[in-house]
Amino acid sequence: MAIFLDTGFYFALLAKRDPHHNRAEILFPQVAAWEFGRPMTSDYILDEAMTLISTRVKGEKRFLLKKMQDLFLGEEPIGYLVHIDSDWLPEIANLHQKLTTSDPAPSFTDCSNIIACQKYGIDKILSFGQHFEGFVTQIR
């Protein structure tokens, strides 16, 4: 049993003005205690989370960038970091192309999350987005 941690969870955890901040803080102890299964995430989520801090946060960002980095790469990261295999890219790209007709359309990273869940046998995703219904059980 495992749960995939999406970018929105990480960002909401640190961004106090994010509309999902309070919910992320409530879910964090449950995630840390493995109540939903082993927490897992990917290198694509690390990339996206660091980019969000850089682009959405105004003013001094170094402190938040360091906190975000620690959530992924610190001594006690929240989730086990998996790597998106380059062999999966055609499958991710095909899924992305197929789902671009949905509204809202998922990002390429969202599609990589779906494929990672399938490849690693992850049955849940913690995400505040709407792109994962029908693929994995979503925790919000």
C-alpha positions in Angstrom: 0.0 0.0 0.0 1.4 3.4 -1.0 0.3 7.0 -1.7 1.8 9.3 -4.3 2.4 12.9 -3.1 1.6 15.5 -5.8 3.1 18.9 -6.2 0.0 20.7 -4.8 0.4 19.0 -1.4 4.0 20.0 -1.1 3.3 23.6 -2.2 0.2 24.0 0.0 2.2 22.7 3.0 4.6 25.6 2.8 2.6 28.4 1.2 0.4 29.8 3.9 -1.7 31.7 1.4 -2.5 28.7 -0.7 -6.2 27.8 -0.5 -5.3 24.2 0.5 -2.7 25.1 3.1 -4.9 24.2 6.2 -5.9 20.8 4.6 -2.3 20.0 3.8 -1.3 20.7 7.4 -4.1 18.4 8.6 -3.0 15.6 6.2 0.7 16.0 6.9 0.8 14.0 10.2 -1.3 11.2 8.6 1.1 11.0 5.7 4.1 11.0 8.0 2.6 8.2 10.0 2.0 6.2 6.8 -1.8 6.1 7.5 -2.4 6.1 3.7 0.5 3.7 3.0 4.1 4.4 2.1 4.5 8.0 0.9 6.1 8.3 -2.5 6.8 11.0 -5.0 8.9 11.6 -8.0 11.8 13.7 -9.4 9.3 15.5 -11.6 7.3 16.6 -8.5 10.6 17.9 -7.0 11.2 19.9 -10.1 7.7 21.2 -10.3 7.5 22.1 -6.6 10.8 24.0 -6.7 9.7 25.8 -9.8 6.4 26.8 -8.2 8.3 28.4 -5.2 10.5 30.3 -7.7 7.6 31.6 -9.8 4.7 32.1 -7.4 6.3 33.3 -4.2 7.0 37.0 -4.0 10.0 38.5 -2.2 12.7 36.4 -0.5 12.5 32.8 -1.7 15.6 31.2 -0.4 14.1 30.1 2.9 11.1 28.4 1.3 13.3 26.9 -1.4 15.5 25.3 1.3 12.4 24.1 3.2 11.0 22.6 0.0 14.4 21.0 -0.8 14.4 19.5 2.7 10.9 18.0 2.3 12.3 16.0 -0.7 16.0 15.6 0.0 16.6 16.3 3.7 17.5 13.9 6.4 13.9 12.8 6.8 12.1 13.4 3.5 8.3 13.1 3.5 8.2 10.6 0.7 10.4 8.1 -1.0 11.7 9.8 -4.2 11.2 7.6 -7.4 12.6 8.5 -10.8 10.5 8.8 -13.9 12.1 6.3 -16.3 13.0 7.6 -19.7 11.5 4.4 -21.1 8.1 5.6 -19.8 8.2 8.9 -21.7 6.3 7.6 -24.8 3.5 6.2 -22.6 3.4 9.4 -20.6 3.3 11.5 -23.8 0.5 9.3 -25.3 -1.6 9.6 -22.2 -1.0 13.4 -22.1 -2.1 13.7 -25.7 -5.2 11.5 -25.1 -6.2 13.6 -22.0 -5.7 17.0 -23.4 -9.3 17.0 -24.6 -10.5 16.9 -20.9 -11.3 20.1 -19.0 -9.1 21.0 -17.2 -6.4 19.3 -19.2 -3.7 17.6 -17.1 0.0 18.6 -17.4 2.7 16.3 -18.6 3.8 15.9 -15.0 0.2 14.9 -14.0 0.4 12.2 -16.6 3.8 11.1 -15.3 2.2 10.7 -11.9 -0.5 8.4 -13.3 2.1 6.3 -15.1 4.4 6.2 -12.0 1.4 5.0 -9.9 0.7 2.3 -12.4 4.4 1.2 -12.7 5.0 1.2 -8.9 1.6 -0.2 -7.9 0.6 2.9 -6.0 -3.1 2.9 -5.3 -3.6 6.5 -3.9 -2.6 10.0 -4.7 -2.6 13.0 -2.5 -3.5 15.9 -4.8 -5.7 18.9 -4.8 -6.0 18.7 -8.6 -8.8 17.1 -10.6 -6.8 15.1 -13.1 -6.6 11.7 -11.4 -10.1 10.4 -11.1 -10.5 7.1 -12.8 -6.8 6.3 -12.5 -6.1 6.2 -8.7 -8.0 6.9 -5.5 -7.5 10.5 -4.7 -7.0 11.9 -1.2 -7.8 15.6 -0.8 
